[in-house]
Amino acid sequence: MVVLSALISSVLLSGCQTVSNMYSGWFGGSGAKVKIAELTSFQERVQLKVLWKNQLGEAKREVLRPYVLGNLIYAADGEGRIYSIVANTGANIARFEVGTRISGGVGFGVGLLIVGTIKGEVFAYEPSGKLVWKTQLTGEVLSPPAGADGIVAVRTGDGRIYGLNAIDGKQAWIYQRTLPSLSLRSHAGLVIYRGGLFAGFPGGRLAAISLANGNIGWEAVVALPKGTTELERIADITSAPVAYDDQVCTVAYQGRIACFDPIRGETIWARDASSLVGLSLDAKNLYYTDEKSAVLALDRSRGSSLWKQDQLFGRNLTAPLVLGKFLIVADFKGYVHILSREDGSIVGRIATDGSAIQTAPLALDLSTFLVQTRAGGLYAVSLK
């Protein structure tokens, strides 16, 4: 709460405002100084090795997420370029210029690579780099678009989700919500699951939207704003929902974490929690990183607590990646930390280039993962 309060202090609390420097400050920007946990010794139980590094352009305010497609990685940099990279060697096989700064990373769907910009432009490419179409939307695109069943779904910062025709980029439908008077500038993504589009919103709501026509299937309350000031009443969902089997789960800042039936929208369980960066699931458990950079494990069926790892306080951890027997999180100094899924203990650590890792690590296979740093380093790391 200390970090957020300091960051919001310079934002007018009138009208429909977003905390525009939230992610900049949270991920190693010029926000308020807070006490940060020092890295301490631990019992190393896993060996880490950088398999390769690829140097891309530096990101400034952009939060860029790569996309893994088979044996290829598609990654954007802060200079408006998309790279096609061989996953097992790190070799560049293609690079194409978008011509403007990409703001949310690379999305994929219906055979297209899709990127958006702060100016609301959306570009769709064939994997070879050929531009298929370009369209203009009403607000900045801060998360990777997604696509399926002939529709490309794009979220803009003004509370809209667009369904675009995958063939020509023309609008097929639009879903719109009114934003609260104060909300976080969010990079929350979209999830397509079982023919539905799931998205969390400011004010603590989770919506299931028909991908075919944009109609609302159901809407659920994850968290209700509480408190006496607008700052205290922020209860935004700022990360993408996660779907697994018969559950879709999400978490709100200053609110709750909750899991729902993806078809009916019925609440399976919910409990108090707070997170800016999100969660992950496996067959039995749910794992999330809270706003203080503690990593917690809950039983997925009931929401009961299993363990908490809080030795990385204030290091602005990413959401966790489940990989084999481990959880992988990264921090604002470019360190990657390996946790045991069994008890949350730290079992491994590796440094990158010292700049923030802004999005959760991505799995390349059962023992290899990928991280992208703010300075433009793309690292493939193996563990055993």
RAQUI-V764233 format. One record per backbone hydrogen bond with DSSP energy under -0.5 kcal/mol. CO is the residue of the C=O (numbers start at 1). NH is the residue of the N-H. If there is no record, write none. Layout:
((CO:NH) (CO:NH))
This chain:
((1:5) (2:6) (3:7) (4:8) (5:9) (7:10) (8:11) (15:17) (17:183) (18:20) (19:22) (19:185) (21:25) (22:26) (23:27) (24:29) (25:28) (26:28) (42:44) (47:384) (49:51) (49:382) (52:380) (54:56) (54:378) (57:78) (62:64) (65:106) (67:69) (67:74) (69:72) (71:87) (72:69) (73:75) (73:85) (74:67) (75:83) (77:80) (77:102) (80:98) (80:99) (81:77) (82:96) (83:75) (83:85) (84:93) (84:94) (85:73) (86:89) (86:90) (91:86) (94:84) (96:82) (101:118) (103:63) (104:144) (107:114) (108:147) (109:112) (111:127) (112:109) (113:125) (114:107) (115:123) (116:103) (116:104) (117:120) (117:141) (120:137) (121:117) (122:135) (123:115) (124:132) (124:133) (125:113) (126:129) (130:126) (133:124) (135:122) (140:142) (140:157) (144:190) (146:153) (147:110) (148:151) (150:166) (151:148) (151:153) (152:164) (153:146) (154:162) (156:159) (159:177) (160:156) (161:175) (162:154) (162:164) (163:172) (163:173) (164:152) (165:169) (170:165) (173:163) (175:161) (181:17) (183:19) (184:186) (191:193) (191:198) (193:196) (195:211) (196:193) (196:198) (197:209) (198:191) (199:207) (201:204) (201:205) (201:237) (204:222) (204:223) (205:201) (206:220) (207:199) (207:209) (208:217) (208:218) (209:197) (210:214) (215:210) (218:208) (220:206) (220:222) (229:233) (231:234) (232:226) (236:238) (236:253) (238:187) (242:249) (244:247) (247:244) (248:260) (249:242) (250:258) (252:255) (252:275) (255:273) (256:252) (257:271) (258:250) (259:268) (259:269) (260:248) (261:265) (266:261) (269:259) (271:257) (273:255) (274:291) (278:289) (280:287) (284:300) (285:282) (286:298) (287:280) (288:290) (288:296) (289:277) (290:293) (292:314) (294:290) (295:309) (296:288) (297:306) (297:307) (298:286) (299:303) (304:299) (307:297) (308:310) (309:295) (310:313) (312:315) (313:37) (315:332) (321:323) (321:328) (323:326) (325:341) (326:323) (327:339) (328:321) (329:337) (330:318) (331:334) (331:357) (334:352) (335:331) (336:350) (337:329) (337:339) (338:347) (338:348) (339:327) (340:344) (345:340) (347:45) (347:46) (348:338) (350:336) (356:358) (356:374) (362:370) (365:368) (367:383) (368:364) (368:365) (369:381) (370:362) (371:379) (372:358) (373:376) (374:59) (376:56) (377:373) (377:379) (378:54) (379:371) (379:381) (380:51) (380:52) (381:369) (382:49))
